[in-house]
Amino acid sequence: MTIGARINHRRNEIGLSVEQLAEVLGKNRATVYRYENGDIENLPISILEPIAKALRTTPAYLMGYEENLNNSADFITELLKDNELLSHVRSLMSLNKNKRQSVFDIIDFLSSEKGL
């Protein structure tokens, strides 16, 4: 996958339009299309970093050094979509250390083969 393809893929993955990305970067829509189509090769780090930040990823991912998008942005995005889970996380955060550990132990047990 090329840098342009990664930009396009990630932009679509997070639901960002070309216009929105262009606005964040202070570029026009045609320039973003040129980035995505590979018309502008060897993107300078001065533009690669802002693109990565806007796409909530890393320059290393966009350049293909990290094949898997294993940053916490995806996890956080998914977490924020689940109101019930968010509510439980908030409750968990309000527990004292011992009670929190009890919850962790239950989760570990239920997610292990023994608990399934």
C-alpha positions in Angstrom: 0.0 0.0 0.0 1.4 3.5 -0.9 1.5 6.5 1.3 -1.4 8.0 -0.7 -3.5 4.8 -0.3 -2.8 4.8 3.5 -3.9 8.5 3.7 -7.1 7.7 1.8 -7.8 4.5 3.8 -7.3 6.2 7.1 -9.3 9.3 6.2 -12.2 7.1 5.2 -11.8 4.9 8.2 -12.2 7.8 10.6 -15.0 9.4 8.5 -13.1 12.5 7.5 -14.0 14.1 4.1 -11.4 15.4 1.7 -12.7 18.9 2.4 -12.3 18.5 6.1 -8.7 17.1 5.8 -7.8 19.9 3.4 -9.2 22.5 5.9 -7.2 21.1 8.8 -4.1 21.1 6.7 -4.7 24.6 5.3 -4.5 23.1 1.7 -7.1 22.9 -1.0 -9.1 19.8 -1.9 -7.1 19.2 -5.1 -3.9 19.0 -3.1 -5.3 16.3 -0.8 -6.5 14.3 -3.8 -2.9 14.6 -5.2 -1.5 13.3 -1.9 -4.0 10.4 -2.0 -3.4 9.6 -5.7 0.3 9.6 -5.3 0.8 12.5 -7.6 3.0 14.1 -5.0 5.7 11.6 -4.1 8.1 11.9 -1.2 5.9 14.0 1.0 8.1 16.1 3.3 7.9 15.5 7.0 6.6 19.1 7.4 3.3 17.9 5.7 3.4 14.2 6.7 3.3 15.0 10.5 0.2 17.3 10.2 -1.5 14.7 8.0 -0.8 12.0 10.5 -2.1 14.1 13.4 -5.3 15.0 11.5 -5.8 11.3 10.7 -5.0 10.3 14.3 -2.1 8.0 13.4 1.7 8.3 13.0 3.9 9.3 10.1 5.5 5.8 10.5 2.1 4.2 9.7 1.5 6.5 6.7 5.0 5.6 5.4 4.4 1.9 5.8 6.8 1.3 8.6 3.9 0.2 10.9 1.7 -2.1 8.8 -0.8 -2.4 11.6 -2.5 0.7 12.9 -1.8 -0.3 16.5 -2.1 3.0 18.2 -4.7 3.8 20.8 -6.7 6.1 18.6 -8.8 3.3 17.1 -9.5 1.8 20.5 -10.5 5.2 21.9 -12.7 5.9 18.9 -14.5 2.6 19.4 -14.8 3.2 23.1 -16.3 6.6 22.7 -19.0 5.1 20.4 -20.3 2.7 23.1 -22.2 4.7 25.7 -22.8 1.7 28.0 -19.2 0.7 28.0 -18.2 4.3 28.7 -20.6 4.4 31.6 -19.0 1.3 33.1 -15.5 2.6 32.6 -16.5 5.8 34.5 -17.9 3.6 37.3 -14.7 1.5 37.3 -12.6 4.7 37.7 -14.6 5.7 40.7 -13.8 2.4 42.6 -11.0 2.1 45.1 -7.9 0.1 44.2 -9.2 -3.2 45.9 -12.6 -3.1 44.3 -11.1 -2.2 40.9 -8.7 -5.2 41.2 -11.7 -7.4 41.9 -13.4 -6.3 38.7 -10.1 -6.9 36.8 -10.0 -10.4 38.3 -13.5 -11.2 37.2 -12.8 -9.9 33.7 -9.7 -12.0 33.5 -11.6 -15.1 34.6 -14.5 -14.5 32.2 -12.2 -13.9 29.3 -10.0 -16.9 30.0 -10.9 -20.4 28.6 -12.1 -21.4 32.1 -14.7 -18.7 32.2 -16.0 -19.2 28.7 
